[in-house]
Amino acid sequence: MDVYSIITERIIEAGAGHGPVASKEDLKRFPLIAQKRIGFTLKMAQMGEKHPDAKPMRGFGGGSVVEVVEDYDRNTYRAVYTV
């Protein structure tokens, strides 16, 4: 898994979400707390480990597509990666 190729998406609680983005620079737009928590989870994935908050996405078969969700300040931040 490559941090630069993760797909991230920011979903705002009010429903006005932003479309998928796919770069480390986009991840850097998240609040610092969300960056650190999601970044730590992605670092674990790079090392071949799985963070307890990383969950397989439904509909993709097996656990090859993994989602990390971080709630912060009434917003939800999401990173999706493949293994």
N, C-alpha and C positions, 0 to 999 in steps of 0.2 A: 504494500500500500504506500502510495506517495502522497504526502501532505499537499503537494501542489495540484494533484488531480482529484482531490475530494470534491464532492458536490455539496454545496451548502445552500441553505435556504433560510431566510428569516421570515417568520410568520408573525405578524402583529396581531395581538388579541382582538383588535377591532375588526379584523377581517381583511384589511388592506395589506396583503402580503406582497413580498417581492419575489420575482421568479428565480429559478435556480441559477446559481453562479458557480464557478468552478476554479477558484484560485485561492492561494494563501492570502492575497491582497483583500479578497472579499471577506475571508474569515477575520481579517484585521479590522473590519468595519463593525464587528460585534463588540459589545461592551467588554471591557477588560476581564471581568469575572467570567463571562461566557467563553471568551477566547481561551483563558487558562484552563477551564474545566474541559472544554471540548478538545483543546490542544493536548492535554494530558491523556485523554482517552485515545486520540489518534496516535500519540507517541507509543502508547502501549500496543496498539495494533501494529505499528511498524516493527516492534520488537517481537511480534508473534503472540502477544498475550491479548486477552479480552477483558476489558473493564466491565464491572458488574452493570453499569448503566448502558452499555452498548447492547442493543437488541436487534435480532434479525427482523428484517422487514417482511411482512406477509406478501404472498403472491409472487415471490421470486424463487421459491423452491430452496430448500436447505437454508444455510446461514451465510450464503455468499454475499448478500447485500445487507449491510449493517447500518443501523441508524442510532445516532446519539442526539438526545434532546435535552436542552438546558432552558429552564424557565428563569427569567430574571426581569424584575421591574415590570411585571404584567405583560411581558413579551415572551415569545418562545423562539429559541434559536436551535437550528437543526443542522447536523452534518450527516451526510450519507456517504459511505465508502464501501468498496468491494474488497474481499479477501480472496 
